[in-house]
Amino acid sequence: MPGELSRADWSEVAALAGLREPRIHRGALGSLVSAPPLPAVEHLELRKPTGNEDLSGLRTVLPNPRTVKFVLDSDTGTAPEQLTRQLPGEHTTTKNHNVL
């Protein structure tokens, strides 16, 4: 599972001018609020959030997302309300169906 990213890591991500649709795993969500602004991001995918993440500063980092897609574990009901309140844009939810 991917982990936290450092500010230097996020600076490298921010340097990707064409980045429009990042997919961010729950392991990196906690450090996302320390990232430099990513104004080109239009569509954001959050993979397996727990709902315990504090993303209150995220609007500074991602000021323009039009859509936010939550990819949840198959046994999770809906996107955590705490997160949907903190994120602008239209929200959609899908399930992650692991196949063995």
TAQUI-V544335 format. One record per helix or strand. SS is the DSSP state (~ for helix, > for strand). FROM is the first residue (numbers start at 1). LEN is the number of residues. If there is no record, write none. Layout:
SS & FROM & LEN
SS & FROM & LEN
//
This chain:
~ & 7 & 8
> & 23 & 3
~ & 26 & 7
> & 43 & 5
~ & 58 & 4
> & 67 & 7
~ & 81 & 6
> & 90 & 7
//
